Amino acid sequence: MIKAIVNVSLKAGVLDSQGKAVHHALDSLHFSGVSNVRVGKQIILELDTEDKTTAMADVTKMCEELLANTVIEDYEIELV
């Protein structure tokens, strides 16, 4: 079994309204040392395979078709 960890985040030029809201809330709570906040998501998958090449290909296809909106989001895959 292989575990795949997928981190999805907005691309650099895309406005992150949720990140702005978190940044504002942190500022309101007097955490003034934070200069920027970007919010993303993490998806953890357990795959019934031992072949890392197949696993990477499968998870990449999952990201391209469902897990990430590749127009506005980037993703990184880690196999463990």
N, C-alpha and C positions, 0 to 999 in steps of 0.2 A: 504494500500500500504506500502511496506517495501522497503527501500533503502539499497542496498548492496554496500559496498566499498571494492574493491579488490586491494590490493597492491602486485605487483609482482616484485621480485628482483632476481638477480643472486645469486646462492648459494655461500657460503663463498670461496670455492676453485676455482671458475671459474674466469678467467681473464675478467675484465670489461674494454674493450678498450675505450668505450665511457666515462666511468668515468675517465680513464687516460687522455683522451683528454680534458675533462672539467677541471681536476686538473691542467694540463699544461696551459690552457688558463687563469685560475684564477691566477696562478703564474705569467704569463706574464703581468697581470693587477695589479700586486703587492699586491695580497691578499695572503700573505705568511704564514698566520696562519692556513692554511688548510692542514692537514696531509694526508687525503685520501678522495676520492670521489667515491661513488657507484651510478649508475644511474638505476632507475627502471621505472615502469609505474603504473598508477592508473586507474582502470576501475570502473565506477559508474553505477550501474544497478538499475532500478526501477521495482520492482516485483509486480504483481497484486495478492497479497496474504496478509493475516494478520498473517499467521502461521509461526513463526520463525523457527520451526523445519524443515518444508517443504522448506522454503526459504534457510536455510543453506545447506540442502541436495542438492537442485537444483543448487545452486551457486558452491558448491564443485564439483559437476559433470561437470559443465561448465568449471571450472578451470582445472580439470583433462583431459578433452577432447579437449579444445580449447584455453582457455585464458592464460594458462601457459604451458611452455615446462618443465615438471616436471623432466626431466633428468638434466637440468642445472639451473632451476629456482625454488624458493620457493614462496609461496603465503600466504597471510593473508586475512581473510574475516572479515569485521565488518558489522553488521546489525544495522541500525538506523531507 
